[in-house]
C-alpha cells in the first residue's frame, strides 16, 4: 500500500488564519489582553496536532488501514492526546479503555487502536 502523505492544514497557514480572526474580532482575545500568549498557545496546539496525526498515520500505514478510515483513527489519537494532558494513572487508563471501546463501536480494529496506544503514546493496554 502506498504511504499516505496527506497532511493537516500547515501550521503557518493555520496560524495566519487564527491571527487574522483575532484581528477581525471573529475570535475573542483573552481577557488579560495577552494576545501574544494566546497565539503561542494556539501554535503549540497546532504543532502537537500535526505531530500526533503524523504518528497515527504511520501506524495506520504500517497496519494496512485504508485511507478512507484515517479520520476515525486520527480522532482517536486526538482524543487520547487530550486524555493524556488532563489525566494520569488509573483515571487515564480508565479513559483510554473507554475510548478504545467507543472507537471499536465506530468500526475501528482493536489491534490498531492498541498499536496507536503503544507506539504513539507509549501506553500498554490490556
MOPAC internal coordinates of N, CA, C and O (Angstrom, degrees):
PM7 1SCF
backbone

  N    0.0000 0     0.00 0     0.00 0    0    0    0
  C    1.4526 1     0.00 0     0.00 0    1    0    0
  C    1.5240 1   108.67 1     0.00 0    2    1    0
  O    1.2310 1   121.22 1   -45.03 1    3    2    1
  N    1.2931 1   115.27 1   134.97 1    3    2    1
  C    1.4631 1   121.87 1   179.52 1    5    3    2
  C    1.5315 1   109.48 1   -67.81 1    6    5    3
  O    1.2310 1   119.66 1   -49.30 1    7    6    5
  N    1.3429 1   118.25 1   130.70 1    7    6    5
  C    1.4609 1   120.16 1   178.74 1    9    7    6
  C    1.5241 1   111.36 1   -61.06 1   10    9    7
  O    1.2310 1   121.37 1   -36.38 1   11   10    9
  N    1.3108 1   114.98 1   143.62 1   11   10    9
  C    1.4618 1   120.40 1   179.60 1   13   11   10
  C    1.5191 1   108.78 1   -83.46 1   14   13   11
  O    1.2310 1   119.99 1   -53.59 1   15   14   13
  N    1.3208 1   117.62 1   126.41 1   15   14   13
  C    1.4609 1   120.58 1  -179.55 1   17   15   14
  C    1.5239 1   112.34 1  -113.75 1   18   17   15
  O    1.2310 1   120.84 1  -164.96 1   19   18   17
  N    1.3445 1   115.99 1    15.04 1   19   18   17
  C    1.4644 1   118.15 1   176.77 1   21   19   18
  C    1.5196 1   109.33 1   -69.82 1   22   21   19
  O    1.2310 1   121.26 1   -25.13 1   23   22   21
  N    1.3225 1   115.20 1   154.87 1   23   22   21
  C    1.4631 1   120.81 1  -179.06 1   25   23   22
  C    1.5117 1   109.16 1  -130.24 1   26   25   23
  O    1.2310 1   122.05 1   -15.30 1   27   26   25
  N    1.3023 1   113.68 1   164.70 1   27   26   25
  C    1.4526 1   118.77 1   166.29 1   29   27   26
  C    1.5214 1   106.71 1   -70.65 1   30   29   27
  O    1.2310 1   120.25 1    -4.77 1   31   30   29
  N    1.2999 1   117.12 1   175.23 1   31   30   29
  C    1.4567 1   119.69 1   175.32 1   33   31   30
  C    1.5317 1   108.06 1   -57.41 1   34   33   31
  O    1.2310 1   119.93 1   -38.61 1   35   34   33
  N    1.3222 1   117.74 1   141.39 1   35   34   33
  C    1.4598 1   120.37 1  -176.56 1   37   35   34
  C    1.5277 1   110.24 1   -61.99 1   38   37   35
  O    1.2310 1   121.34 1   -28.64 1   39   38   37
  N    1.3125 1   115.05 1   151.36 1   39   38   37
  C    1.4684 1   121.12 1  -178.45 1   41   39   38
  C    1.5228 1   110.60 1   -59.56 1   42   41   39
  O    1.2310 1   120.37 1   134.71 1   43   42   41
  N    1.3297 1   116.89 1   -45.29 1   43   42   41
  C    1.4690 1   119.88 1  -178.23 1   45   43   42
  C    1.5275 1   111.82 1   -64.12 1   46   45   43
  O    1.2310 1   120.82 1   139.72 1   47   46   45
  N    1.3291 1   116.03 1   -40.28 1   47   46   45
  C    1.4678 1   119.20 1   179.36 1   49   47   46
  C    1.5288 1   110.80 1   -66.67 1   50   49   47
  O    1.2310 1   120.77 1   137.76 1   51   50   49
  N    1.3248 1   116.13 1   -42.24 1   51   50   49
  C    1.4658 1   119.88 1   178.65 1   53   51   50
  C    1.5298 1   110.45 1   -63.41 1   54   53   51
  O    1.2310 1   120.63 1   140.21 1   55   54   53
  N    1.3263 1   116.41 1   -39.79 1   55   54   53
  C    1.4577 1   119.98 1   179.62 1   57   55   54
  C    1.5224 1   110.84 1   -65.91 1   58   57   55
  O    1.2310 1   120.21 1   139.32 1   59   58   57
  N    1.3195 1   117.20 1   -40.68 1   59   58   57
  C    1.4614 1   120.70 1   177.81 1   61   59   58
  C    1.5191 1   111.58 1   -60.05 1   62   61   59
  O    1.2310 1   120.93 1   135.94 1   63   62   61
  N    1.3242 1   115.82 1   -44.06 1   63   62   61
  C    1.4696 1   119.92 1   177.80 1   65   63   62
  C    1.5272 1   111.22 1   -63.36 1   66   65   63
  O    1.2310 1   120.81 1   137.52 1   67   66   65
  N    1.3290 1   116.05 1   -42.48 1   67   66   65
  C    1.4635 1   119.99 1  -176.91 1   69   67   66
  C    1.5282 1   111.09 1   -66.36 1   70   69   67
  O    1.2310 1   120.17 1   133.74 1   71   70   69
  N    1.3133 1   117.28 1   -46.26 1   71   70   69
  C    1.4699 1   121.26 1   179.53 1   73   71   70
  C    1.5281 1   110.22 1   -61.97 1   74   73   71
  O    1.2310 1   120.71 1   138.57 1   75   74   73
  N    1.3271 1   116.24 1   -41.43 1   75   74   73
  C    1.4699 1   119.61 1   178.21 1   77   75   74
  C    1.5270 1   110.78 1   -62.93 1   78   77   75
  O    1.2310 1   120.02 1   140.48 1   79   78   77
  N    1.3307 1   117.56 1   -39.52 1   79   78   77
  C    1.4692 1   119.78 1   179.96 1   81   79   78
  C    1.5198 1   111.43 1   -68.19 1   82   81   79
  O    1.2310 1   120.09 1   148.54 1   83   82   81
  N    1.3352 1   117.43 1   -31.46 1   83   82   81
  C    1.4709 1   119.74 1   175.70 1   85   83   82
  C    1.5237 1   110.36 1   -68.69 1   86   85   83
  O    1.2310 1   120.63 1   136.81 1   87   86   85
  N    1.3224 1   116.40 1   -43.19 1   87   86   85
  C    1.4614 1   120.45 1  -179.69 1   89   87   86
  C    1.5227 1   112.20 1   -64.25 1   90   89   87
  O    1.2310 1   120.84 1   143.02 1   91   90   89
  N    1.3319 1   115.99 1   -36.98 1   91   90   89
  C    1.4630 1   120.44 1  -178.44 1   93   91   90
  C    1.5227 1   112.34 1   -81.32 1   94   93   91
  O    1.2310 1   120.33 1   171.42 1   95   94   93
  N    1.3223 1   116.97 1    -8.58 1   95   94   93
  C    1.4566 1   120.08 1  -179.88 1   97   95   94
  C    1.5161 1   113.86 1    82.75 1   98   97   95
  O    1.2310 1   119.97 1  -168.89 1   99   98   97
  N    1.3315 1   117.66 1    11.11 1   99   98   97
  C    1.4691 1   121.09 1   178.59 1  101   99   98
  C    1.5254 1   109.95 1   -70.55 1  102  101   99
  O    1.2310 1   120.43 1   136.30 1  103  102  101
  N    1.3241 1   116.78 1   -43.70 1  103  102  101
  C    1.4645 1   122.42 1   174.50 1  105  103  102
  C    1.5261 1   108.16 1  -102.81 1  106  105  103
  O    1.2310 1   120.20 1   -42.87 1  107  106  105
  N    1.3066 1   117.23 1   137.13 1  107  106  105
  C    1.4734 1   118.69 1  -179.76 1  109  107  106
  C    1.5199 1   111.83 1   -73.63 1  110  109  107
  O    1.2310 1   120.83 1   -35.57 1  111  110  109
  N    1.3185 1   116.02 1   144.43 1  111  110  109
  C    1.4546 1   121.64 1   173.32 1  113  111  110
  C    1.5260 1   109.10 1   -81.23 1  114  113  111
  O    1.2310 1   121.01 1   -19.63 1  115  114  113
  N    1.3106 1   115.67 1   160.37 1  115  114  113
  C    1.4632 1   119.83 1   178.33 1  117  115  114
  C    1.5168 1   109.86 1   -62.87 1  118  117  115
  O    1.2310 1   121.19 1   -28.35 1  119  118  117
  N    1.3027 1   115.33 1   151.65 1  119  118  117
  C    1.4642 1   120.32 1  -177.44 1  121  119  118
  C    1.5218 1   112.49 1   -66.69 1  122  121  119
  O    1.2310 1   120.25 1   154.75 1  123  122  121
  N    1.3412 1   117.12 1   -25.25 1  123  122  121
  C    1.4636 1   118.97 1   179.47 1  125  123  122
  C    1.5287 1   112.11 1   -84.63 1  126  125  123
  O    1.2310 1   119.90 1   178.29 1  127  126  125
  N    1.3366 1   117.80 1    -1.71 1  127  126  125
  C    1.4574 1   121.72 1   176.13 1  129  127  126
  C    1.5165 1   114.69 1    79.34 1  130  129  127
  O    1.2310 1   120.03 1  -172.73 1  131  130  129
  N    1.3285 1   117.55 1     7.27 1  131  130  129
  C    1.4636 1   121.69 1  -178.68 1  133  131  130
  C    1.5294 1   110.01 1   -84.93 1  134  133  131
  O    1.2310 1   120.55 1  -107.46 1  135  134  133
  N    1.3269 1   116.55 1    72.54 1  135  134  133
  C    1.4623 1   119.37 1  -178.38 1  137  135  134
  C    1.5218 1   111.52 1   -68.74 1  138  137  135
  O    1.2310 1   119.88 1   149.97 1  139  138  137
  N    1.3321 1   117.83 1   -30.03 1  139  138  137
  C    1.4695 1   120.01 1   177.85 1  141  139  138
  C    1.5304 1   110.25 1   -63.98 1  142  141  139
  O    1.2310 1   120.24 1   138.20 1  143  142  141
  N    1.3171 1   117.14 1   -41.80 1  143  142  141
  C    1.4594 1   121.08 1   177.10 1  145  143  142
  C    1.5200 1   111.63 1   -65.50 1  146  145  143
  O    1.2310 1   121.18 1   141.85 1  147  146  145
  N    1.3143 1   115.35 1   -38.15 1  147  146  145
  C    1.4613 1   120.57 1   178.34 1  149  147  146
  C    1.5284 1   110.46 1   -64.43 1  150  149  147
  O    1.2310 1   120.43 1   138.78 1  151  150  149
  N    1.3113 1   116.78 1   -41.22 1  151  150  149
  C    1.4630 1   121.42 1   178.80 1  153  151  150
  C    1.5300 1   110.40 1   -67.53 1  154  153  151
  O    1.2310 1   119.92 1   139.63 1  155  154  153
  N    1.3363 1   117.76 1   -40.37 1  155  154  153
  C    1.4637 1   121.46 1   176.85 1  157  155  154
  C    1.5268 1   110.97 1   -60.57 1  158  157  155
  O    1.2310 1   120.57 1   134.95 1  159  158  157
  N    1.3271 1   116.51 1   -45.05 1  159  158  157
  C    1.4674 1   120.64 1   179.37 1  161  159  158
  C    1.5265 1   111.15 1   -62.19 1  162  161  159
  O    1.2310 1   120.51 1   140.10 1  163  162  161
  N    1.3184 1   116.63 1   -39.90 1  163  162  161
  C    1.4597 1   120.46 1   179.01 1  165  163  162
  C    1.5316 1   110.38 1   -65.69 1  166  165  163
  O    1.2310 1   120.21 1   137.10 1  167  166  165
  N    1.3271 1   117.19 1   -42.90 1  167  166  165
  C    1.4683 1   120.42 1   177.71 1  169  167  166
  C    1.5224 1   110.69 1   -60.94 1  170  169  167
  O    1.2310 1   119.94 1   136.94 1  171  170  169
  N    1.3192 1   117.71 1   -43.06 1  171  170  169
  C    1.4695 1   120.80 1   177.72 1  173  171  170
  C    1.5285 1   110.87 1   -59.39 1  174  173  171
  O    1.2310 1   120.68 1   137.76 1  175  174  173
  N    1.3214 1   116.30 1   -42.24 1  175  174  173
  C    1.4641 1   120.53 1  -179.46 1  177  175  174
  C    1.5253 1   111.11 1   -66.25 1  178  177  175
  O    1.2310 1   119.87 1   137.62 1  179  178  177
  N    1.3188 1   117.85 1   -42.38 1  179  178  177
  C    1.4602 1   121.68 1   179.48 1  181  179  178
  C    1.5277 1   110.50 1   -65.24 1  182  181  179
  O    1.2310 1   120.34 1   137.29 1  183  182  181
  N    1.3280 1   116.95 1   -42.71 1  183  182  181
  C    1.4605 1   120.00 1   179.24 1  185  183  182
  C    1.5244 1   111.16 1   -65.24 1  186  185  183
  O    1.2310 1   120.23 1   139.98 1  187  186  185
  N    1.3367 1   117.16 1   -40.02 1  187  186  185
  C    1.4624 1   121.28 1   177.90 1  189  187  186
  C    1.5265 1   110.15 1   -64.12 1  190  189  187
  O    1.2310 1   119.86 1   138.54 1  191  190  189
  N    1.3356 1   117.88 1   -41.46 1  191  190  189
  C    1.4660 1   121.58 1   178.85 1  193  191  190
  C    1.5247 1   110.58 1   -63.43 1  194  193  191
  O    1.2310 1   120.12 1   138.44 1  195  194  193
  N    1.3178 1   117.38 1   -41.56 1  195  194  193
  C    1.4627 1   120.30 1   179.20 1  197  195  194
  C    1.5264 1   110.90 1   -65.26 1  198  197  195
  O    1.2310 1   120.36 1   138.28 1  199  198  197
  N    1.3357 1   116.91 1   -41.72 1  199  198  197
  C    1.4604 1   120.73 1   178.07 1  201  199  198
  C    1.5269 1   110.67 1   -62.16 1  202  201  199
  O    1.2310 1   120.24 1   133.04 1  203  202  201
  N    1.3299 1   117.15 1   -46.96 1  203  202  201
  C    1.4686 1   120.88 1  -179.45 1  205  203  202
  C    1.5199 1   110.86 1   -62.00 1  206  205  203
  O    1.2310 1   120.25 1   137.63 1  207  206  205
  N    1.3254 1   117.13 1   -42.37 1  207  206  205
  C    1.4573 1   119.48 1  -179.71 1  209  207  206
  C    1.5273 1   110.58 1   -64.31 1  210  209  207
  O    1.2310 1   120.17 1   139.69 1  211  210  209
  N    1.3149 1   117.28 1   -40.31 1  211  210  209
  C    1.4617 1   121.16 1   178.13 1  213  211  210
  C    1.5216 1   110.65 1   -61.86 1  214  213  211
  O    1.2310 1   120.52 1   136.23 1  215  214  213
  N    1.3369 1   116.62 1   -43.77 1  215  214  213
  C    1.4594 1   120.59 1   179.89 1  217  215  214
  C    1.5284 1   111.64 1   -66.09 1  218  217  215
  O    1.2310 1   120.42 1   134.97 1  219  218  217
  N    1.3200 1   116.80 1   -45.03 1  219  218  217
  C    1.4663 1   120.85 1   179.33 1  221  219  218
  C    1.5176 1   110.21 1   -64.28 1  222  221  219
  O    1.2310 1   120.19 1   137.34 1  223  222  221
  N    1.3177 1   117.25 1   -42.66 1  223  222  221
  C    1.4595 1   121.69 1   179.88 1  225  223  222
  C    1.5229 1   110.77 1   -59.29 1  226  225  223
  O    1.2310 1   120.22 1   141.21 1  227  226  225
  N    1.3251 1   117.19 1   -38.79 1  227  226  225
  C    1.4703 1   120.38 1   178.76 1  229  227  226
  C    1.5273 1   110.63 1   -63.80 1  230  229  227
  O    1.2310 1   120.12 1   136.88 1  231  230  229
  N    1.3225 1   117.38 1   -43.12 1  231  230  229
  C    1.4648 1   120.87 1   177.34 1  233  231  230
  C    1.5268 1   110.05 1   -61.62 1  234  233  231
  O    1.2310 1   120.24 1   137.92 1  235  234  233
  N    1.3167 1   117.14 1   -42.08 1  235  234  233
  C    1.4609 1   120.98 1  -178.72 1  237  235  234
  C    1.5280 1   111.45 1   -65.96 1  238  237  235
  O    1.2310 1   120.56 1   137.92 1  239  238  237
  N    1.3118 1   116.54 1   -42.08 1  239  238  237
  C    1.4702 1   119.78 1   178.15 1  241  239  238
  C    1.5275 1   110.45 1   -64.60 1  242  241  239
  O    1.2310 1   120.23 1   138.93 1  243  242  241
  N    1.3200 1   117.16 1   -41.07 1  243  242  241
  C    1.4627 1   120.96 1   178.11 1  245  243  242
  C    1.5224 1   111.54 1   -65.52 1  246  245  243
  O    1.2310 1   120.34 1   150.89 1  247  246  245
  N    1.3296 1   116.96 1   -29.11 1  247  246  245
  C    1.4663 1   121.55 1  -178.51 1  249  247  246
  C    1.5214 1   112.71 1   -88.12 1  250  249  247
  O    1.2310 1   119.79 1   172.52 1  251  250  249
  N    1.3125 1   118.00 1    -7.48 1  251  250  249
  C    1.4539 1   121.28 1   179.15 1  253  251  250
  C    1.5209 1   114.13 1    76.76 1  254  253  251
  O    1.2310 1   120.20 1  -153.63 1  255  254  253
  N    1.3294 1   117.23 1    26.37 1  255  254  253
  C    1.4623 1   121.55 1   178.78 1  257  255  254
  C    1.5276 1   108.91 1   -77.70 1  258  257  255
  O    1.2310 1   120.60 1   -42.72 1  259  258  257
  N    1.3129 1   116.46 1   137.28 1  259  258  257
  C    1.4559 1   121.22 1   178.81 1  261  259  258
  C    1.5292 1   110.20 1   -68.19 1  262  261  259
  O    1.2310 1   120.04 1   -39.28 1  263  262  261
  N    1.3313 1   117.53 1   140.72 1  263  262  261
  C    1.4634 1   120.54 1   178.92 1  265  263  262
  C    1.5318 1   114.21 1   -57.37 1  266  265  263
  O    1.2310 1   120.16 1   161.22 1  267  266  265
  N    1.3142 1   117.30 1   -18.78 1  267  266  265
  C    1.4635 1   120.72 1   177.80 1  269  267  266
  C    1.5354 1   110.66 1   -60.98 1  270  269  267
  O    1.2310 1   120.32 1   149.58 1  271  270  269
  N    1.3314 1   117.00 1   -30.42 1  271  270  269
  C    1.4626 1   121.82 1  -175.66 1  273  271  270
  C    1.5223 1   113.45 1   -97.21 1  274  273  271
  O    1.2310 1   119.81 1  -178.91 1  275  274  273
  N    1.3277 1   117.96 1     1.09 1  275  274  273
  C    1.4596 1   120.80 1  -176.00 1  277  275  274
  C    1.5253 1   112.59 1   -58.48 1  278  277  275
  O    1.2310 1   120.10 1   144.19 1  279  278  277
  N    1.3109 1   117.42 1   -35.81 1  279  278  277
  C    1.4632 1   120.71 1  -176.90 1  281  279  278
  C    1.5263 1   111.40 1   -59.17 1  282  281  279
  O    1.2310 1   120.28 1   137.30 1  283  282  281
  N    1.3234 1   117.06 1   -42.70 1  283  282  281
  C    1.4629 1   120.14 1   179.68 1  285  283  282
  C    1.5263 1   110.92 1   -61.60 1  286  285  283
  O    1.2310 1   120.70 1   131.79 1  287  286  285
  N    1.3167 1   116.26 1   -48.21 1  287  286  285
  C    1.4644 1   120.67 1  -178.47 1  289  287  286
  C    1.5259 1   111.49 1   -68.87 1  290  289  287
  O    1.2310 1   120.32 1   144.30 1  291  290  289
  N    1.3287 1   116.99 1   -35.70 1  291  290  289
  C    1.4666 1   120.22 1   176.72 1  293  291  290
  C    1.5249 1   110.16 1   -61.48 1  294  293  291
  O    1.2310 1   120.50 1   135.15 1  295  294  293
  N    1.3231 1   116.64 1   -44.85 1  295  294  293
  C    1.4619 1   120.15 1   178.60 1  297  295  294
  C    1.5160 1   111.50 1   -64.79 1  298  297  295
  O    1.2310 1   119.96 1   145.66 1  299  298  297
  N    1.3160 1   117.68 1   -34.34 1  299  298  297
  C    1.4602 1   121.35 1   174.78 1  301  299  298
  C    1.5317 1   109.50 1   -61.74 1  302  301  299
  O    1.2310 1   120.56 1   134.49 1  303  302  301
  N    1.3286 1   116.54 1   -45.51 1  303  302  301
  C    1.4686 1   120.11 1   178.43 1  305  303  302
  C    1.5196 1   112.31 1   -62.35 1  306  305  303
  O    1.2310 1   120.17 1   139.00 1  307  306  305
  N    1.3309 1   117.28 1   -41.00 1  307  306  305
  C    1.4671 1   120.03 1   177.65 1  309  307  306
  C    1.5258 1   110.94 1   -65.08 1  310  309  307
  O    1.2310 1   120.57 1   141.64 1  311  310  309
  N    1.3404 1   116.52 1   -38.36 1  311  310  309
  C    1.4641 1   120.33 1   179.10 1  313  311  310
  C    1.5331 1   110.14 1   -65.30 1  314  313  311
  O    1.2310 1   120.34 1   137.19 1  315  314  313
  N    1.3251 1   116.95 1   -42.81 1  315  314  313
  C    1.4656 1   119.70 1   177.95 1  317  315  314
  C    1.5198 1   111.23 1   -63.65 1  318  317  315
  O    1.2310 1   120.24 1   140.88 1  319  318  317
  N    1.3189 1   117.15 1   -39.12 1  319  318  317
  C    1.4533 1   120.45 1   178.04 1  321  319  318
  C    1.5279 1   110.51 1   -59.29 1  322  321  319
  O    1.2310 1   121.04 1   137.45 1  323  322  321
  N    1.3175 1   115.61 1   -42.55 1  323  322  321
  C    1.4647 1   120.30 1   178.01 1  325  323  322
  C    1.5344 1   110.71 1   -64.07 1  326  325  323
  O    1.2310 1   120.22 1   137.62 1  327  326  325
  N    1.3281 1   117.19 1   -42.38 1  327  326  325
  C    1.4638 1   120.58 1   177.86 1  329  327  326
  C    1.5261 1   111.17 1   -61.67 1  330  329  327
  O    1.2310 1   120.15 1   137.81 1  331  330  329
  N    1.3253 1   117.31 1   -42.19 1  331  330  329
  C    1.4595 1   121.10 1  -178.69 1  333  331  330
  C    1.5205 1   111.60 1   -65.58 1  334  333  331
  O    1.2310 1   119.90 1   148.59 1  335  334  333
  N    1.3158 1   117.79 1   -31.41 1  335  334  333
  C    1.4598 1   120.04 1   178.61 1  337  335  334
  C    1.5208 1   112.33 1   -78.34 1  338  337  335
  O    1.2310 1   120.00 1   156.66 1  339  338  337
  N    1.3329 1   117.60 1   -23.34 1  339  338  337
  C    1.4605 1   120.77 1  -174.05 1  341  339  338
  C    1.5291 1   114.40 1  -102.54 1  342  341  339
  O    1.2310 1   119.89 1   156.58 1  343  342  341
  N    1.3255 1   117.82 1   -23.42 1  343  342  341
  C    1.4701 1   120.13 1  -172.10 1  345  343  342
  C    1.5187 1   111.17 1  -133.63 1  346  345  343
  O    1.2310 1   121.61 1   -10.80 1  347  346  345
  N    1.3362 1   114.53 1   169.20 1  347  346  345
  C    1.4560 1   120.10 1   174.82 1  349  347  346
  C    1.5219 1   109.15 1  -148.64 1  350  349  347
  O    1.2310 1   121.54 1   -11.98 1  351  350  349
  N    1.3000 1   114.65 1   168.02 1  351  350  349
  C    1.4615 1   123.95 1   175.38 1  353  351  350
  C    1.5240 1   113.76 1    52.37 1  354  353  351
  O    1.2310 1   120.83 1    52.04 1  355  354  353
  N    1.3324 1   116.02 1  -127.96 1  355  354  353
  C    1.4613 1   120.75 1  -172.72 1  357  355  354
  C    1.5300 1   112.40 1   -67.13 1  358  357  355
  O    1.2310 1   120.12 1   143.69 1  359  358  357
  N    1.3144 1   117.38 1   -36.31 1  359  358  357
  C    1.4609 1   120.03 1   177.48 1  361  359  358
  C    1.5313 1   110.43 1   -62.94 1  362  361  359
  O    1.2310 1   120.89 1   139.78 1  363  362  361
  N    1.3235 1   115.90 1   -40.22 1  363  362  361
  C    1.4617 1   120.88 1   177.69 1  365  363  362
  C    1.5227 1   110.44 1   -63.43 1  366  365  363
  O    1.2310 1   120.25 1   132.67 1  367  366  365
  N    1.3293 1   117.12 1   -47.33 1  367  366  365
  C    1.4685 1   120.70 1  -179.15 1  369  367  366
  C    1.5262 1   111.66 1   -61.81 1  370  369  367
  O    1.2310 1   120.48 1   140.85 1  371  370  369
  N    1.3353 1   116.69 1   -39.15 1  371  370  369
  C    1.4613 1   120.48 1   177.92 1  373  371  370
  C    1.5299 1   110.25 1   -65.29 1  374  373  371
  O    1.2310 1   120.51 1   136.42 1  375  374  373
  N    1.3120 1   116.64 1   -43.58 1  375  374  373
  C    1.4630 1   121.04 1   178.61 1  377  375  374
  C    1.5216 1   112.27 1   -63.59 1  378  377  375
  O    1.2310 1   120.34 1   140.57 1  379  378  377
  N    1.3368 1   116.96 1   -39.43 1  379  378  377
  C    1.4578 1   121.04 1   179.37 1  381  379  378
  C    1.5301 1   110.14 1   -67.65 1  382  381  379
  O    1.2310 1   120.47 1   138.25 1  383  382  381
  N    1.3445 1   116.70 1   -41.75 1  383  382  381
  C    1.4682 1   119.93 1   177.96 1  385  383  382
  C    1.5268 1   110.90 1   -61.80 1  386  385  383
  O    1.2310 1   120.56 1   139.12 1  387  386  385
  N    1.3251 1   116.53 1   -40.88 1  387  386  385
  C    1.4688 1   120.32 1   177.99 1  389  387  386
  C    1.5275 1   110.73 1   -66.02 1  390  389  387
  O    1.2310 1   120.60 1   141.00 1  391  390  389
  N    1.3292 1   116.46 1   -39.00 1  391  390  389
  C    1.4762 1   120.36 1   178.61 1  393  391  390
  C    1.5240 1   110.83 1   -64.86 1  394  393  391
  O    1.2310 1   120.44 1   138.22 1  395  394  393
  N    1.3200 1   116.77 1   -41.78 1  395  394  393
  C    1.4637 1   120.23 1   178.69 1  397  395  394
  C    1.5219 1   109.88 1   -61.22 1  398  397  395
  O    1.2310 1   120.34 1   134.37 1  399  398  397
  N    1.3282 1   116.95 1   -45.63 1  399  398  397
  C    1.4636 1   120.47 1   179.36 1  401  399  398
  C    1.5315 1   110.49 1   -61.72 1  402  401  399
  O    1.2310 1   120.61 1   137.99 1  403  402  401
  N    1.3152 1   116.43 1   -42.01 1  403  402  401
  C    1.4626 1   120.77 1  -179.47 1  405  403  402
  C    1.5215 1   111.70 1   -62.40 1  406  405  403
  O    1.2310 1   120.48 1   132.91 1  407  406  405
  N    1.3433 1   116.69 1   -47.09 1  407  406  405
  C    1.4595 1   119.45 1  -177.74 1  409  407  406
  C    1.5311 1   112.17 1   -73.51 1  410  409  407
  O    1.2310 1   119.99 1   157.92 1  411  410  409
  N    1.3191 1   117.63 1   -22.08 1  411  410  409
  C    1.4588 1   118.88 1   172.46 1  413  411  410
  C    1.5292 1   110.20 1   -66.31 1  414  413  411
  O    1.2310 1   120.57 1   143.30 1  415  414  413
  N    1.3239 1   116.51 1   -36.70 1  415  414  413
  C    1.4628 1   120.19 1   176.62 1  417  415  414
  C    1.5273 1   111.15 1   -64.13 1  418  417  415
  O    1.2310 1   120.37 1   153.94 1  419  418  417
  N    1.3269 1   116.89 1   -26.06 1  419  418  417
  C    1.4643 1   120.75 1   176.60 1  421  419  418
  C    1.5235 1   111.66 1   -77.78 1  422  421  419
  O    1.2310 1   120.31 1   171.77 1  423  422  421
  N    1.3163 1   117.01 1    -8.23 1  423  422  421
  C    1.4584 1   121.06 1   178.47 1  425  423  422
  C    1.5153 1   114.23 1   103.17 1  426  425  423
  O    1.2310 1   119.77 1  -171.91 1  427  426  425
  N    1.3182 1   118.05 1     8.09 1  427  426  425
  C    1.4634 1   120.87 1   178.51 1  429  427  426
  C    1.5277 1   110.06 1   -76.38 1  430  429  427
  O    1.2310 1   120.92 1   -31.45 1  431  430  429
  N    1.3189 1   115.84 1   148.55 1  431  430  429
  C    1.4592 1   121.43 1  -178.57 1  433  431  430
  C    1.5230 1   110.31 1   -79.87 1  434  433  431
  O    1.2310 1   121.11 1   -46.67 1  435  434  433
  N    1.3335 1   115.48 1   133.33 1  435  434  433
  C    1.4590 1   121.55 1  -177.43 1  437  435  434
  C    1.5238 1   111.56 1   -58.03 1  438  437  435
  O    1.2310 1   120.10 1   135.94 1  439  438  437
  N    1.3305 1   117.41 1   -44.06 1  439  438  437
  C    1.4659 1   120.05 1  -176.39 1  441  439  438
  C    1.5342 1   111.30 1   -65.58 1  442  441  439
  O    1.2310 1   119.88 1   148.31 1  443  442  441
  N    1.3213 1   117.84 1   -31.69 1  443  442  441
  C    1.4682 1   120.40 1   178.39 1  445  443  442
  C    1.5304 1   109.91 1   -74.46 1  446  445  443
  O    1.2310 1   120.33 1   139.86 1  447  446  445
  N    1.3240 1   116.98 1   -40.14 1  447  446  445
  C    1.4671 1   120.05 1   176.87 1  449  447  446
  C    1.5222 1   110.41 1   -60.77 1  450  449  447
  O    1.2310 1   120.63 1   137.08 1  451  450  449
  N    1.3316 1   116.40 1   -42.92 1  451  450  449
  C    1.4716 1   120.09 1   178.18 1  453  451  450
  C    1.5242 1   110.87 1   -66.24 1  454  453  451
  O    1.2310 1   120.24 1   144.23 1  455  454  453
  N    1.3240 1   117.14 1   -35.77 1  455  454  453
  C    1.4714 1   120.23 1   177.77 1  457  455  454
  C    1.5242 1   110.84 1   -65.07 1  458  457  455
  O    1.2310 1   120.12 1   141.26 1  459  458  457
  N    1.3174 1   117.37 1   -38.74 1  459  458  457
  C    1.4665 1   120.63 1   176.42 1  461  459  458
  C    1.5240 1   109.83 1   -62.62 1  462  461  459
  O    1.2310 1   120.44 1   135.27 1  463  462  461
  N    1.3322 1   116.77 1   -44.73 1  463  462  461
  C    1.4726 1   120.07 1   177.81 1  465  463  462
  C    1.5255 1   110.67 1   -59.40 1  466  465  463
  O    1.2310 1   120.94 1   134.95 1  467  466  465
  N    1.3279 1   115.81 1   -45.05 1  467  466  465
  C    1.4607 1   121.09 1  -174.76 1  469  467  466
  C    1.5316 1   111.88 1   -72.34 1  470  469  467
  O    1.2310 1   120.00 1   131.70 1  471  470  469
  N    1.3291 1   117.60 1   -48.30 1  471  470  469
  C    1.4569 1   120.42 1  -171.33 1  473  471  470
  C    1.5265 1   114.00 1   -85.42 1  474  473  471
  O    1.2310 1   120.30 1   146.56 1  475  474  473
  N    1.3182 1   117.03 1   -33.44 1  475  474  473
  C    1.4625 1   119.94 1  -177.57 1  477  475  474
  C    1.5260 1   111.08 1   -90.76 1  478  477  475
  O    1.2310 1   120.76 1   137.31 1  479  478  477
  N    1.3342 1   116.15 1   -42.69 1  479  478  477
  C    1.4675 1   119.53 1  -173.26 1  481  479  478
  C    1.5204 1   113.75 1  -108.10 1  482  481  479
  O    1.2310 1   120.16 1   179.90 1  483  482  481
  N    1.3364 1   117.30 1    -0.10 1  483  482  481
  C    1.4809 1   122.33 1   177.41 1  485  483  482
  C    1.5234 1   111.00 1    57.24 1  486  485  483
  O    1.2310 1   120.62 1  -137.66 1  487  486  485
  N    1.3268 1   116.42 1    42.34 1  487  486  485
  C    1.4637 1   121.77 1  -179.44 1  489  487  486
  C    1.5215 1   108.54 1  -125.41 1  490  489  487
  O    1.2310 1   120.62 1   -59.39 1  491  490  489
  N    1.3127 1   116.42 1   120.61 1  491  490  489
  C    1.4691 1   121.56 1   175.55 1  493  491  490
  C    1.5130 1   108.31 1   -86.01 1  494  493  491
  O    1.2310 1   121.00 1   -53.75 1  495  494  493
  N    1.3160 1   115.69 1   126.25 1  495  494  493
  C    1.4764 1   120.74 1   177.83 1  497  495  494
  C    1.5201 1   108.27 1  -114.48 1  498  497  495
  O    1.2310 1   121.33 1   -28.26 1  499  498  497
  N    1.3242 1   115.05 1   151.74 1  499  498  497
  C    1.4769 1   120.42 1  -177.50 1  501  499  498
  C    1.4990 1   111.24 1   -83.82 1  502  501  499
  O    1.2310 1   120.10 1   180.00 1  503  502  501

